[in-house]
Amino acid sequence: MYRTLRTLSLISGLLAGPALATTQDDVLSAVLLPGWQTDSGTRMAGLRLDLAPGWKTYWRSPGDAGIPPSFDWSGSENVKSVRIHWPAPSVFHTEGMQTIGYHDRVILPVEVTPVDPGKPMRLEVKVLLGVCDQICLPASLSLTSDLGAEGQDDGIGAALAERAATAQEAGVTAVSCTVDPIADGLRLTARMRLADPGQTEVVAFETADPAVWVAEAVTQREGGELVTMTELVPPDGAPFALDRSAVTMTILYAGTAIEVRGCPAP
């Protein structure tokens, strides 16, 4: 609730004044790319977002002041499941607040699994997202694409190459987490052993429950270990049972992302 109120307050403040003349069509365009059939029988499609210069939109875990995107694929035909392969995002710092997202153009690779592999698929999505520059606008998209047998890359392959490395691929050799109760939730401290890239590292925490507010992580290096701490506050503002296996920690630096799944006890 706190995060929602803060985000709405931020948007309201930034929308004040003559900037209201800016519209979604001025700063954002989007298209579903039909992509190609994979060897496993899925379809690798893509959602391309084009932003006006200076504008940005947000990653799945956007930071304390960001606006998380939402996707509704329920209008699709012959579609069993949809998985987004997120390219590595950028970290933005604006007026003392850190957010995570994309600028200029981003292609989100979308892997689509059919109900019946022998029949054509029609992909339909309704997207709600925020776009920001000096002001923030809530944006709404409704897109469709017929996923036929023929297809082409259209930049989807390059976006796939930018997705996060796994912990194993990145050489993370040890992960441990301590959990301590605080007045309104939990404090989570993670220690991860991996090579120091010599760049400033930002860690984004995610839990299984999107209603849990996640504070901006405080991160530092202690020799060969990356040590990072965040606070988790549920809607009822009380300590809770954390599913450690469902915690995801994404390490970001210089256009690189490393995704660490699971947060075991020491």
Secondary structure, DSSP 4 states (H G I P E B T S, - for coil): -HHHHHHHHHHHHHT-GGGGG--HHHHEEEEEEEEEE-TTS-EEEEEEEEE-TT-EEE-SS--TT----EEE-TT-BSEEEEEE-PBP-EEEEETTEEEEEEESEEEEEEEEEESSTTS-EEEEEEEEEEEESSSEEEEEEEEEEEE-S----TTHHHHHHTBPEEHHHHT--EEEEEEEEETTEEEEEEEEE----SS--EEEEE-S-TTSEEPPPEEEEETTEEEEEEEEE-TT-S-----GGG-EEEEEETTEEEEEE-----
